[in-house]
Each structure stands twice: as structure tokens, then as C-alpha cells.
Amino acid sequence: MTTHRQLGQTLLPDARLAPERIARHWNEVLRLVVTLKLRHSEASRLFGRLNAYARQHPLYRALKELGRLVKTEFLLRYVDQVELRQRMLLKRSYPFVKIWAALQRHQD
């Protein structure tokens, strides 16, 4: 199997996504999303309770992995789609640095 480094790629992955972690807890993730969407509970209350548990809580880890997946998909689209980059840069409301900083805040 050829590695990214052997292919001469300069942008190298430093970690792998774990989609099985998301799949294993998908029902709980959906339940959380529906609860928020239907406004049965406030996001701050739900995430406060989730953060009260150890960061090793399975739902917390599944949500974090889902966030990494969304971030990765966005960055790949941003790099691949000239129109998306142009649209964002023309608006000047979302310069790449601002987007990257926001994504980094949500990653931690």
C-alpha cells in the first residue's frame, strides 16, 4: 500500500477518523439532535450535563468524532471547489483564517 508521504503529498493526515464510533452511538446522537430541534431542552443544559461527565463519555466522543468528520468534509470541499473559495472570499465575512480558527475552537 502506498502512503501519502511516498506519493510526495505535503498535506499529510495526522489522525484517522473513527466512523465506527459515530455509528455505534448514532441513535443517541439523533436523539440529542431531535431534542434540540424540538426545543425540549436547551443546548446549554444538554451540553452542560454531557460535559459534567468525563470526556471519555461515549456520546461525547461520538459527537467529537462527528465534528471532526464535518470539519474534514468542509475543508476538503473548500480546497476542491474554486467557486466556494471565491464566494467566501468575495463576501469577506468569512476569510479562511476566521473559518479555521472557528473550526479549531469546536475541535477542542
C-alpha positions as CSV (number, residue, x, y, z in Angstrom):
1,M,0.0,0.0,0.0
2,T,1.4,3.4,-1.0
3,T,1.4,6.1,1.7
4,H,0.7,9.8,1.4
5,R,4.3,10.5,2.1
6,Q,5.5,8.2,-0.6
7,L,3.2,9.9,-3.1
8,G,5.0,13.2,-2.2
9,Q,2.0,14.8,-0.7
10,T,2.8,17.7,1.6
11,L,-0.6,17.9,3.4
12,L,-0.5,14.8,5.5
13,P,-3.2,13.4,7.8
14,D,-2.1,13.3,11.4
15,A,-5.0,11.1,12.6
16,R,-7.7,8.8,11.3
17,L,-11.4,9.3,11.7
18,A,-13.3,6.7,13.6
19,P,-16.7,6.4,11.9
20,E,-17.5,3.3,13.8
21,R,-17.6,5.4,17.0
22,I,-20.3,7.6,15.4
23,A,-22.2,4.6,14.1
24,R,-22.1,2.9,17.5
25,H,-23.8,5.9,19.1
26,W,-25.9,7.1,16.2
27,N,-29.2,6.6,17.9
28,E,-28.1,8.7,20.9
29,V,-26.7,11.4,18.6
30,L,-30.1,11.6,16.7
31,R,-32.0,11.7,19.9
32,L,-29.9,14.6,21.1
33,V,-30.4,16.5,17.7
34,V,-34.1,15.9,17.8
35,T,-34.3,17.1,21.4
36,L,-32.5,20.3,20.4
37,K,-34.5,20.8,17.2
38,L,-37.9,20.3,19.0
39,R,-36.6,22.6,21.8
40,H,-37.5,20.1,24.5
41,S,-34.3,21.2,26.2
42,E,-31.8,24.0,25.9
43,A,-28.4,23.2,24.2
44,S,-26.5,24.7,27.1
45,R,-28.3,22.4,29.6
46,L,-27.7,19.3,27.5
47,F,-24.0,20.0,26.8
48,G,-23.5,21.1,30.4
49,R,-24.7,17.7,31.5
50,L,-22.6,16.0,28.9
51,N,-19.5,18.0,29.9
52,A,-20.1,17.1,33.6
53,Y,-19.3,13.5,32.7
54,A,-15.7,12.5,32.0
55,R,-14.5,13.4,28.5
56,Q,-14.4,9.7,27.9
57,H,-18.2,9.5,27.8
58,P,-19.2,7.5,24.7
59,L,-21.7,10.1,23.5
60,Y,-19.2,13.0,24.0
61,R,-16.6,11.1,22.0
62,A,-19.1,10.2,19.2
63,L,-20.1,13.9,18.9
64,K,-16.5,15.0,18.9
65,E,-15.8,12.5,16.1
66,L,-18.8,13.7,14.2
67,G,-17.5,17.2,14.5
68,R,-14.1,16.1,13.1
69,L,-15.9,14.4,10.2
70,V,-17.9,17.6,9.4
71,K,-14.7,19.7,9.6
72,T,-12.8,17.4,7.3
73,E,-15.6,17.4,4.8
74,F,-15.8,21.2,4.8
75,L,-12.1,21.6,4.4
76,L,-12.0,19.1,1.5
77,R,-14.8,21.0,-0.2
78,Y,-13.1,24.3,0.4
79,V,-9.8,23.1,-1.1
80,D,-11.6,21.4,-4.0
81,Q,-14.2,23.9,-5.0
82,V,-13.0,27.1,-6.6
83,E,-16.5,28.6,-6.5
84,L,-16.8,28.1,-2.8
85,R,-13.5,29.8,-2.1
86,Q,-14.3,32.7,-4.4
87,R,-17.8,33.1,-2.9
88,M,-16.4,33.1,0.6
89,L,-13.5,35.5,-0.2
90,L,-15.8,37.9,-2.1
91,K,-18.1,38.2,0.8
92,R,-15.1,38.9,3.1
93,S,-17.2,37.9,6.0
94,Y,-15.6,34.5,6.2
95,P,-11.9,34.7,5.4
96,F,-10.2,31.4,5.6
97,V,-8.3,32.3,8.8
98,K,-11.5,33.1,10.6
99,I,-13.1,29.8,9.5
100,W,-10.0,27.8,10.5
101,A,-10.0,29.4,13.9
102,A,-13.7,28.7,14.4
103,L,-13.2,25.1,13.4
104,Q,-10.2,24.7,15.8
105,R,-12.3,26.1,18.7
106,H,-15.0,23.5,18.0
107,Q,-12.4,20.7,17.7
108,D,-11.2,21.0,21.3
